[in-house]
Amino acid sequence: MISLDTNVIARFYVNDPSDPEAVRQQPIARKVFEENPALFVPLTVTLELEWVMRAFYDFSAVQFARVLQHLAGLQNMTLERSTEVLSALQDHLQGLDFADALHLRFEQPLHEPDYF
């Protein structure tokens, strides 16, 4: 299984003809996606991907959601903690910052509550 970097995923999804490196790298990213039977997206990459898509490529929450939903639906793709990530995505579409939504979805009590 190959673990993907944010840059590879962004190059796969974003067509940026004004960036010579993007033009050069996009066919390579497509080849990685199409020719590997098992790909993995770490949680940190998912978080960074949202930031890159929003801050660098000016993607809206809806545009990012389309990317992440497509990515999660690929047969050869495994998203780390996909259930929580996709739940956080729904929170994001309702207006919550994606990073905050992830933090909330992963938040777990540090200890059992005390009962009297």
N, C-alpha and C positions, 0 to 999 in steps of 0.2 A: 504494500500500500504506500502510495506517495502522498506526503503531506504538502499541501499547497500553501504558497505565500500569497499575501494580499496582492502584490503586483501582478502575479499570473492571473488571478481571478479578475482583477480590474481590466487587464489587457484583453481578456476573453470577452468581457461584456461591454467595454467602452470603445467606440470608434472615435479616435482623435486624430484626424488627418493633419492637424496643425503641429503635431509632435512627431518628429522623425523617429524617435525611439519607440513610440507607441506603434507607429506604422511598421517598424521592423519587428517588434516583439509580438504583435497580435497573431500572426500566423504560427508562431512558436507556441503561444498559449493555446490556440485552437488545437494544435497537434497534441499537446499534453492532455487536454480534456478528451479528445477523441480516441487516442491510442492507448490509454491506460485503463485497465479493467477495475482498478480500485484507487480512489482518491479520497483524501481526508482533509477536512477544513477544521483546524483547531479553533477553539473558542476565541482566543486572542486575535486570530486572523479575521473572524467574523466581525468582531468589534472594530478592528482597524478598517475593515472594508467599508463599513457604514460611514466612518469618519472620512475616508478618502472619497467615497462617492458623493457625500454631502459637501465637504469643504473644498475639494479640488475640482470635482466635476459638476457641482451644483445640482445634484439629484434631489428630488423631493422624497418625502417619506414613501409615497406611493411608488415612485420609480425604484427606490431601493428595495421595497417589498417585492416588486416583480422579479428583481435580480435574485434576491434571497430565496424566494419561493421556487424559482426555476432551478437554482443551484441545488436546493434540497430535494427536488424531484428527479434529478438525474440518477439513472440506474447505477452508475459507477461511483456515486458520491456519498460520503458519510460526513455529516456535520456533527462535531462534538456537541453533546447535550442538545440534540436537535429539538426535542420536545420543549425544553425551556426557551431555546432560542426562538422558535416559531411562536411561542406564547408571548414572548417579549416583543416580537415583531407586531403582533396584534395590538399590544399596548402602545407601541410606537405609532401605529396608524391612528390610534385614538388621541394622539397628541403628546405622549410622553417621550422624552428623549430616549433614544435607543439604549445608550449606555446605562441610564438610570433604570430603564425597564429590565435590562439584563441583571443588574444588581438586585433589583427587587425579586426577580424570579429565582435567583440563586440564594437569596437570603434564607438562612436557616437558624433556628435558635441555637445559642451556644450551650445551653443546658436546659434540662427539663424544668418547667416552672414549679415553684414550691406551692404546695397546697396545705392548708391548715384544717 
